[in-house]
Amino acid sequence: MPERLCCSRAVSRADVRQTIATVWKEEAPKLIGSLTRVVRDLGLAEELAHDAFVAALEEWPLSGVPERPGAWLMTTAKNRALNRIRHRRVVERSHAHTKSSLFPCDFDEIEARLEVGLDEDVADDVLRLMFAACHPVLSKEARAALTLRLVGGLSTDEIARAFLTTEPTVAQRIVRAKRTLAEAAVTFEVPRGDELGRRIASVLEVIYLVFNEGYSATAGDDVLRPALVDEALRLAALAAELAPNEPEAHGLRALVLLQSSRSDARTDARGEPILLADQDRGRWDHARIETGLRALDAAEALAAEGGPYQIQAAIAACHARAATFDATDWAKISALYTRLGTIAPSPVVELNRALAVSRSLGPAAGLVILDALREHPALARYHLLPSARADLLEKLGRLPEARAELERAAALTENVRLRDRLLERAARCK
């Protein structure tokens, strides 16, 4: 029996196409994951999924959107795959010397799996897809692009715009990534034991990369890129749902929720950045804060001490729980950064510890830590180091030095909004 329609023919073609785009972002990971499990080839699975998407673009504007659009896409993709198999079988029977390169497995084996169905293990299929897209054999950039494409359902154009790069560059990264996975014979499975811990770290690293690029844009005209923040939130929730016993999955979800809860307060009406001390905390998303705190509780229930994401979430929670900037528990934040620096040493962590120390023990104490970082090669082009030094120098009344540091920070950043703000601050240091 055909599926009942939930959209009438009177609905505009544009509305239906928008609905299809929304459905695709929700259903693409399930569809591609299930197809990859069956055909054992990521590129082919994506091609078959796109065939189903094209069919929806052709049929739904005429007939309406099915009541269960995901099931419709799954059935269509399955039928397209079966048609291809049967066509290739006919071709090979008539040309006995021809070998098919279309399907990597035995035709009968694939057909049998397709007949059983694609939706028998969808949750695990999405998890397998995420692990494949985030495989450590790929570069960070390739992992991010492939994850947003396959798990996020974003087009190459959307990914390019999000990362302020060109569509051909993103397309090449995705093509190379899929080729690399095929050449490395990466298995489409959920890793077990110690390997699970190593691989989940790669998955979370990609989500964190996506979030950071959205929350603190490194280039362009805007401080925030909401599309990337939203995608990171969705991926973090998915990772926590699919890996419920991994504390760092819950820790990362807590972190991105708590950090992003401040998004609306981070810029003014003109899009200019607002420092944490000056933000209107009434504009923070308190529902998101509550969800983030629950995610942090879930992480701490699994691991009391926690890993880097959990510790950073605990730091964000200190800010979220403080009624005002001055009421923030800076001593606790300093201790958390010390712990973070022990398990994940980084000059950026030390920079942040210095700022927390400056709040709890005074700007001079924080400046001592920052001064020790001035020659660190990893921070040579990092605009936040001179910006942080300028903040403490201002508080100490050393305005000429603060001005020089703000000008240096402005020269290092590629974000137009931040550059303008830094130069405005420098001009006031007289």
C-alpha positions in Angstrom: 0.0 0.0 0.0 1.4 3.4 -0.9 2.3 5.7 2.0 -0.3 8.3 3.0 0.7 11.8 2.1 1.1 14.6 4.7 1.4 17.4 2.2 -1.4 18.4 -0.2 -0.8 19.1 -3.9 -1.7 22.7 -3.1 1.6 23.2 -1.2 4.1 25.1 -3.3 7.0 23.4 -5.0 9.3 25.7 -3.1 7.8 24.6 0.2 8.2 21.0 -0.7 11.8 21.5 -1.8 12.5 23.1 1.6 10.9 20.2 3.4 13.0 17.8 1.4 16.2 19.7 2.3 15.2 19.5 6.0 14.4 15.8 5.7 17.7 15.1 4.0 19.7 16.6 6.9 17.8 14.4 9.3 17.7 11.2 7.3 21.0 11.3 5.4 23.2 9.8 8.1 20.7 6.9 8.7 20.4 6.3 5.0 24.1 6.4 4.1 25.0 4.4 7.2 22.6 1.7 6.4 23.6 1.5 2.8 27.3 1.4 3.7 26.6 -1.6 6.0 25.0 -3.4 3.1 27.2 -2.5 0.1 30.4 -2.1 2.1 31.5 1.0 0.1 31.1 4.5 1.5 31.2 6.3 -1.9 28.7 3.9 -3.5 26.4 4.3 -0.4 26.4 8.1 -0.7 25.7 7.8 -4.4 22.7 5.6 -3.9 21.4 7.8 -1.1 21.7 10.8 -3.4 19.8 8.9 -6.1 16.9 8.5 -3.6 17.2 12.2 -2.8 16.9 13.1 -6.5 13.9 10.9 -6.8 12.3 12.8 -3.9 13.0 16.1 -5.6 11.3 14.8 -8.7 8.3 13.1 -7.1 7.4 14.9 -3.9 6.5 18.3 -5.5 3.9 16.4 -7.6 2.6 13.8 -5.1 3.3 15.5 -1.7 5.7 14.6 1.1 5.1 11.0 2.4 4.0 10.6 6.0 7.2 8.8 6.8 9.7 10.4 4.5 12.7 8.6 5.9 11.1 5.2 5.2 10.3 6.4 1.7 13.9 7.4 1.0 15.2 4.1 2.5 12.9 2.0 0.3 13.8 4.0 -2.8 17.5 3.7 -2.1 17.1 -0.1 -1.5 15.2 -0.5 -4.8 17.8 1.6 -6.7 20.5 -0.6 -5.3 18.6 -3.8 -6.2 18.1 -2.5 -9.7 21.8 -1.8 -10.2 22.7 -5.2 -9.0 20.3 -7.0 -11.3 21.4 -4.8 -14.2 25.0 -5.6 -13.6 24.2 -9.3 -13.3 22.6 -9.3 -16.7 25.5 -7.4 -18.2 28.1 -9.8 -16.7 26.2 -12.8 -17.9 26.2 -11.5 -21.5 29.9 -10.5 -21.2 31.5 -13.3 -19.2 34.9 -11.7 -19.2 33.7 -8.5 -17.6 34.2 -7.9 -13.9 32.1 -5.4 -12.1 33.8 -2.7 -10.1 30.5 -1.2 -9.1 29.9 -3.4 -6.1 32.8 -4.6 -3.9 31.0 -7.7 -2.6 29.3 -10.7 -4.2 26.0 -9.8 -5.9 24.1 -12.5 -4.2 25.4 -11.5 -0.7 24.4 -7.8 -1.2 21.0 -8.7 -2.6 20.3 -11.0 0.3 21.2 -8.2 2.8 19.1 -5.7 0.9 16.1 -8.0 0.9 16.4 -8.3 4.7 16.1 -4.5 5.0 18.1 -1.4 5.6 16.5 -0.2 8.8 17.3 -3.1 11.1 20.2 -1.5 12.9 19.9 2.2 12.1 21.4 3.6 15.4 24.5 1.5 15.1 24.7 2.3 11.4 24.9 6.1 12.2 27.5 5.4 14.8 29.6 3.3 12.4 29.3 6.1 9.8 30.5 8.7 12.3 33.5 6.5 13.2 34.3 6.0 9.6 34.1 9.7 8.7 36.2 10.6 11.7 38.9 7.9 11.2 42.3 9.0 12.4 43.8 8.0 9.0 42.3 11.3 7.7 43.5 14.8 8.4 41.4 17.0 10.7 40.2 19.1 7.8 39.2 16.0 5.9 37.4 14.5 8.9 35.5 17.7 9.5 34.4 18.0 5.9 33.4 14.4 5.5 31.5 14.3 8.9 29.5 17.4 8.0 28.8 16.0 4.6 27.8 12.4 5.6 26.6 12.8 9.2 25.5 16.4 9.1 23.8 16.2 5.6 25.4 19.5 4.6 26.2 20.2 0.9 29.7 21.0 -0.2 28.6 24.6 -0.7 27.3 24.9 2.8 30.5 23.4 4.2 32.6 25.8 2.1 30.6 28.8 3.3 30.8 27.7 6.9 34.6 27.4 6.8 35.1 30.4 4.4 36.7 28.3 1.7 35.9 27.3 -1.8 33.5 24.6 -2.9 36.1 22.9 -5.1 38.4 22.7 -2.1 35.8 21.1 0.1 34.8 18.7 -2.7 38.4 17.6 -3.2 38.8 17.0 0.5 35.7 14.8 0.6 36.8 12.9 -2.6 40.3 12.3 -1.2 38.9 11.3 2.2 36.7 8.6 0.7 39.5 7.4 -1.5 41.9 7.3 1.5 39.3 5.2 3.5 38.9 2.8 0.6 42.7 2.4 0.1 43.2 1.9 3.9 40.5 -0.8 3.8 38.8 0.9 6.8 36.1 -1.4 8.2 32.6 -0.1 8.7 32.2 -1.1 12.3 32.0 0.2 15.8 35.4 -0.3 17.4 35.6 -2.3 20.6 37.8 -2.3 23.8 40.8 0.0 23.8 40.3 0.9 20.1 36.9 2.4 21.0 38.6 4.9 23.4 41.1 5.9 20.7 38.5 6.3 18.0 35.9 8.1 20.1 38.5 10.7 20.8 38.8 11.3 17.0 35.1 11.7 16.7 34.9 14.2 19.6 37.9 16.1 18.3 36.0 16.7 15.0 32.9 17.9 16.8 35.0 20.2 19.0 36.7 21.6 15.9 33.4 22.3 14.2 32.1 24.0 17.3 35.2 26.2 17.9 35.1 27.4 14.3 31.5 28.3 14.7 31.7 29.8 18.2 34.9 31.8 17.7 35.2 32.3 13.9 38.9 32.6 13.0 38.3 34.6 9.8 35.6 36.6 8.0 33.3 39.4 9.1 31.3 37.7 11.9 32.2 36.6 15.5 29.8 33.7 15.3 28.9 31.2 12.6 25.5 29.9 14.0 25.2 27.1 11.4 28.4 25.4 12.6 27.5 25.9 16.2 24.1 24.3 15.6 25.7 21.4 13.7 28.2 20.8 16.5 25.4 20.8 19.1 23.5 18.2 17.0 26.6 16.0 16.5 27.5 16.2 20.2 24.0 15.1 21.2 24.2 12.3 18.7 27.6 11.1 19.9 26.4 11.1 23.5 23.3 9.2 22.5 25.2 6.6 20.5 28.1 6.2 23.0 26.2 6.5 26.4 29.0 4.9 28.4 31.7 7.2 27.2 32.1 10.1 29.8 33.9 12.4 27.3 31.0 12.2 24.9 28.8 13.6 27.7 31.5 16.0 28.7 31.8 17.4 25.2 28.0 17.7 24.9 28.0 19.6 28.2 30.8 21.9 27.0 29.2 22.9 23.7 25.8 23.4 25.4 27.2 25.6 28.2 29.4 27.6 25.9 26.8 28.2 23.2 24.3 29.2 25.8 26.0 32.6 25.8 25.8 33.1 22.0 23.0 35.7 21.9 24.9 37.8 24.5 28.3 37.7 22.8 27.5 40.3 20.1 25.5 43.6 20.1 22.9 44.7 17.6 25.7 45.6 15.1 27.4 42.3 15.5 30.2 43.7 17.5 31.7 41.3 20.2 30.8 41.8 23.8 33.3 40.5 26.4 32.2 38.0 29.0 32.5 40.6 31.8 30.1 42.9 30.0 27.5 40.4 28.8 23.9 40.6 29.8 23.4 37.2 31.5 19.7 37.5 31.2 20.2 36.9 27.5 22.0 33.6 28.1 20.0 30.5 27.1 19.1 29.1 30.5 17.3 26.1 29.1 20.5 25.2 27.3 22.4 25.7 30.5 20.2 23.3 32.4 20.6 20.7 29.7 24.4 21.2 29.7 24.6 20.8 33.5 22.6 17.5 33.2 25.1 16.4 30.6 28.0 17.3 32.9 26.3 15.3 35.7 26.1 12.3 33.4 29.8 12.6 32.6 30.8 12.9 36.2 28.7 9.9 37.1 30.8 7.9 34.7 34.1 9.4 35.6 34.6 11.6 38.7 37.8 13.2 37.5 37.1 13.3 33.8 39.0 14.1 30.7 39.7 17.4 28.9 36.1 18.0 27.6 34.6 17.2 31.0 37.0 19.6 32.8 36.4 22.3 30.3 32.6 21.8 30.8 33.2 22.1 34.5 34.9 25.4 33.9 32.0 26.6 31.7 29.6 25.5 34.4 31.4 27.8 36.9 30.5 30.7 34.6 27.0 29.5 34.0 26.2 29.2 37.7 27.6 32.6 38.6 24.9 35.3 38.9 27.5 38.0 37.9 31.0 38.1 36.5 32.4 39.2 39.8 30.6 36.3 41.6 32.5 33.7 39.5 34.5 31.2 41.4 37.8 32.1 39.9 39.8 30.0 42.4 37.9 26.9 41.3 38.4 27.8 37.6 42.2 28.2 38.2 42.3 24.8 39.9 40.4 23.2 37.0 42.8 24.8 34.4 45.7 23.4 36.5 44.2 19.9 36.3 43.5 20.3 32.6 47.1 21.4 32.0 48.3 18.2 33.8 46.3 15.8 31.6 46.3 17.9 28.3 49.2 20.3 28.5 48.9 23.2 26.1 50.1 26.8 26.0 46.5 27.8 25.3 45.4 26.1 28.5 48.2 27.9 30.4 47.0 31.2 28.9 43.5 30.6 30.1 44.9 29.6 33.6 46.7 32.9 33.7 43.5 34.9 33.1 41.8 32.9 35.9 44.7 33.5 38.2 44.6 37.2 37.4 41.0 37.2 38.6 41.6 35.4 41.8 45.1 36.7 42.8 45.4 39.9 40.8 46.6 41.0 37.4 50.3 41.0 38.3 50.1 37.2 39.2 48.4 36.5 35.9 50.9 38.5 33.9 53.8 36.5 35.3 52.3 33.4 33.7 51.6 35.2 30.4 55.1 36.6 30.2 56.5 33.1 30.4 54.5 32.2 27.3 55.7 35.1 25.1 58.4 33.1 23.4 56.4 29.9 23.0 56.5 29.1 19.2 52.9 27.7 19.2 51.6 31.1 20.2 53.7 33.2 17.9 50.7 33.9 15.6 48.0 33.6 18.3 46.2 36.9 18.7 44.7 36.0 22.1 48.1 36.1 23.8 48.9 39.8 23.2 45.2 40.6 23.7 45.3 38.9 27.1 48.5 40.6 28.1 46.9 44.0 27.1 44.0 43.3 29.4 46.2 42.8 32.4 48.6 45.6 31.4 45.6 48.0 31.3 44.5 46.9 34.8 48.0 47.6 36.0 48.0 51.1 34.4 50.7 50.3 31.9 48.8 51.8 29.0 51.5 52.3 26.4 52.5 48.6 26.7 48.8 47.7 26.5 48.3 49.7 23.4 51.3 48.0 21.6 49.9 44.6 22.6 46.4 45.4 21.3 47.8 46.6 18.0 49.9 43.4 17.7 46.8 41.3 18.4 44.8 43.2 15.7 47.6 42.5 13.2 47.4 38.8 14.0 43.7 38.2 13.7 41.9 37.6 10.4 38.4 38.2 11.9 37.4 41.7 10.8 35.1 42.4 13.8 37.7 41.4 16.3 40.4 43.4 14.5 38.2 46.6 14.6 37.4 46.0 18.3 41.1 45.6 19.2 42.1 48.7 17.4 39.3 50.7 19.1 40.6 49.5 22.5 44.2 50.4 21.5 43.1 53.9 20.6 41.7 54.4 24.0 44.9 53.4 25.8 46.4 56.9 26.2 
